Every structure is written in structure tokens, then in C-alpha cells.
């Protein structure tokens, strides 16, 4: 989500900043996001993804690339930049305070301060819990998927911009008090109003430093190694490489609900299964650039990639590259279609405006934005894509 949001790490932002593939819309109180289908957008309280809920869009869209140039040239200050982002009409452009962006960077490094909730915006602007991290403060308090957050410290959630919900859950705007250790730090308190099945209650939690748990590996007896990637945070490529080393029956790479992340990590995962070659091209203010896999990947192990409507951004880039290169069979449903590229521009007060500056294309030259990726094997709603993948592995000649 920051940097050329499809391409690059947001860790050090200078003038002329790096590019990163935007994480779709995952801002974070929890960690990486789970499955996401348009038009519902999932956001985590860990600071992982972006706030795409732009308020007060102007009738005529603004040129976000030009805005980015003016910020980098020092012609636009923080207050003006915030207004320009809100008026841009671009749902992928975002404005972060210094604290919000620091939380994002921390989440991309594999940790975040929060309560362990992933949330999404549903009908009427309500905020619904989409996932609860095991062992987190929210998990211990009994909050469940499907619960609705009505208030955060007496502030109503319905209708708020996603950035505000995320900041309130993380405590980014608090200064502590009442014996607390301060806002946005482990131990600080937050009181949530929760609603379930017409019953409402309040629960006070203490924020904690939690791991994002971006990669989950399982090895079913007699089946392929299942590698689930929730988001491309730092170290994901290394973890996938280690998991794929001993996978004689193949690899099931599960990208369902993956909203994106660091493009460098998505390319690192591609490098596990490709022996060099093109992963994607992208335009940056009219100039074409390219991303390449490293040489030496395993091109023999049977590979199936699972996708759905929540597969976005860097995850779509990875799935599409493996598909275009003939390296994997893609199974599931059409992906989200987020193919735009964002660049972060730092302002003097540490705030960051992340603005759309281009789009990326897959190795075969096809674009993703607004189209998504069509799986090789489409799985109708209600059917099990994992079960379908087992049949695909049999067709690939994977040992049983």
C-alpha cells in the first residue's frame, strides 16, 4: 500500500519515492485482509492496506499524477494535499497522517499494534467484523466474524471514512491518559460497541503488538503442500520458498482474499516458481518499467493457484504472471481487477499522500484494472475450489 503501490517498499520515502502495488483497501487494525468482493471493501486495523473510502469527491476528477508531482516539488502542503486527495475521485488514492503511515510500515514489516480485528464496510456504511485473529485481545473478548462495530470510544462508526475507523481502532490519534500508556501502543485501552443479532454490548480491550501471520502452511497427508498468503508483507517470499522446498505432490498457492502488499515480495514469490523472466510491466508518467523474477526457481513442481473476488493488486499480478507464463493453473473465480499503481509522496510534517500514477500489465500484455483475471478453471458459487484443485493436480500428473 504505499510506495508505488504495486511496486516497491514504502519504508524510506524520499522525493521521487519508490513504487508499490497498492493493497487494495486494507487499512489495518488487524493485519492482512481476507476475502473481499466488490463492492464491499475489507479493512484491517493493523495499518496494512489503504483507505479507499474517499469522501466528498468532486464532480470532475483531478489529475492524481500531477498532484503527486506538485507535492514532490514542494508546491503543495499537507492541508492542501489532504483536500486534493479527497477531491480526486480516485478511490485508490489515500492520505495518511504520520502516525497512520508509521502503522502501515510496521504492518508491512510483519507486526502491528491493534486488537486483532479485520473489518469491512457494508450496507449503510456500517462496519462489520470480517476476521478475528486467534489469541488477540478481540479473540479473547469473544468478538466474532459478522459482529458489527457500532462505536469506538463513544464515537459512532457508521458512515465514518475508513481511515478514521482504522485510526480509532489503532489509537493513532490518542495521547493516553487515565493511567494508560498512550494511544497506538501496546496496553492502551479502547472501548468498542458491538452488535450481534439485535443485541448490543460494550467491551474494553487493551491493544497489543501482534504478528500479521501473512503465511500459513499445511501439508495434508497424500496431498499437495497448501501455502496460504494473506498479504505480501516483509519476509513472505522467504517463507514461501522455505515451504515449497519439500513439496513432492505439488503446491497449492492460496491467494484468496489477498489484497496485495509489497510488490517486491510478490515478485519474490514468483521467483520461487519461475526461472527468471518477466513478471509485469508498468507505466510511470509515460515511462515503461518492468519487474523480473530471479533465476533459479523450481519450474517442475506442480502448481495450482487459488483466487477469488478478494484477490487484488499485487496478488493479481502474481497469479496473472504465473498464468501468462504457463507455470500454474489458476482455479477459482474472477479476481477483483485492481491494476493501478500508486506512489507515496511525503510531506514536511511526515504525512503521506499516496496517489495513482499509472497501471501495470501482465507478461502477455493484458491489463488487470477493471477486468480482473479469469481463472483457467472457474468454480461456481457454492462449490469447493480446494476440492476442484485436487482434480487439477491429478490432471497435472502430480504423484499420489
Secondary structure, 3 states (H helix, E strand, C coil): CCCECEECCCCCCCCCCCEEECCCCCCCCCCCCCCCCCCCEEEECCCCCCCCCCCCCCCCCCCHHHHHHHHHCCCCCHHHHHHHHHHCCCCCCEEECHHHHHHHHHHHCCEEEECCEEEEECHHHCEEEEEECCCCHHHHCCCCCCCEEEEECCEECCCCCHHHHHHHHHCCCCCCECCECCCCCCCCEEEEEEEECCEEEEEEEECEEEECCCEEEEECCCCCEEEEECCECCCHHHHHHHHHCCCCCCEEEECCCCCCECHHHHHHHHHHHCCCEEEEEEEECCEEEEEEECCCCCCCCCEEEEECCCCCCHHHHHHHHHHHCCCCEEEECCCCCCCEEEEEEECCCCCEEEEEEEEEEECCCCECCCCCCCCCEECCCCCCHHHHHHHHHHHCCCCC
